[in-house]
Amino acid sequence: MNKIKNLKLKAKDSKRFCIVFLILSTYVYMGAVNNTYITPASDGAFLFYLSLVLIGIGLLFFYRYNKIKIKIKKMSADEE
């Protein structure tokens, strides 16, 4: 039971990190659009690629969340 509780906490943390990285990537992307199209600057491409990296990190946390969620379901089914 204690292990399931710890896994639920890890799942909650992974979900939070996923949301944080997706929000952060959105802000960085909007900054890239602002720098590239509204006020031309040279660092717009860097911000665009940074937003892609942040989306990738967010997706990794989402994958981790799903993996932990499946593990919790298996452990809950085994206890019953």
C-alpha positions in Angstrom: 0.0 0.0 0.0 2.8 2.4 0.8 4.5 1.7 -2.5 1.2 2.6 -4.4 1.0 5.8 -2.4 4.6 6.7 -3.4 3.9 5.9 -7.1 0.8 8.1 -7.0 2.9 11.0 -5.7 5.5 10.4 -8.5 2.6 10.3 -11.0 1.3 13.6 -9.7 4.8 15.2 -9.9 5.3 13.9 -13.4 2.0 15.4 -14.5 2.8 18.7 -12.9 6.2 18.8 -14.6 4.6 17.9 -17.9 2.1 20.8 -17.6 4.9 23.2 -16.5 7.1 22.4 -19.5 4.3 22.7 -21.9 3.3 26.1 -20.6 6.9 27.2 -20.6 7.4 26.0 -24.2 4.2 28.0 -25.2 5.7 31.2 -23.7 9.0 30.6 -25.4 7.3 29.9 -28.7 5.3 33.1 -28.4 8.5 35.0 -27.7 10.1 33.5 -30.8 7.1 34.6 -32.9 7.3 38.0 -31.3 11.1 38.3 -32.0 10.8 36.9 -35.6 7.7 38.5 -37.0 6.7 41.5 -35.0 10.1 43.0 -34.1 12.8 41.3 -36.2 15.7 39.9 -34.2 18.3 37.3 -34.7 17.5 35.0 -31.8 14.0 34.0 -33.0 15.3 30.7 -34.4 17.0 29.8 -31.1 13.8 30.4 -29.2 11.8 28.3 -31.6 14.2 25.4 -31.2 14.2 25.8 -27.5 10.4 25.6 -27.5 10.7 22.3 -29.4 13.1 20.9 -26.8 10.8 22.0 -24.0 7.9 20.3 -25.7 10.0 17.1 -26.0 10.8 17.2 -22.3 7.2 17.7 -21.4 6.2 14.7 -23.6 8.9 12.6 -21.8 7.2 13.5 -18.5 3.8 12.6 -19.9 5.2 9.3 -21.0 6.6 8.7 -17.5 3.2 9.7 -16.0 1.4 7.1 -18.2 4.0 4.4 -17.4 3.6 5.0 -13.6 -0.2 5.1 -14.0 -0.2 1.6 -15.7 2.1 0.3 -12.9 -0.3 1.6 -10.3 -3.2 -0.1 -12.0 -1.3 -3.4 -12.1 -0.3 -3.2 -8.5 -3.9 -2.3 -7.4 -5.3 -5.3 -9.4 -2.7 -7.6 -7.8 -3.8 -6.5 -4.3 -7.4 -7.3 -4.9 
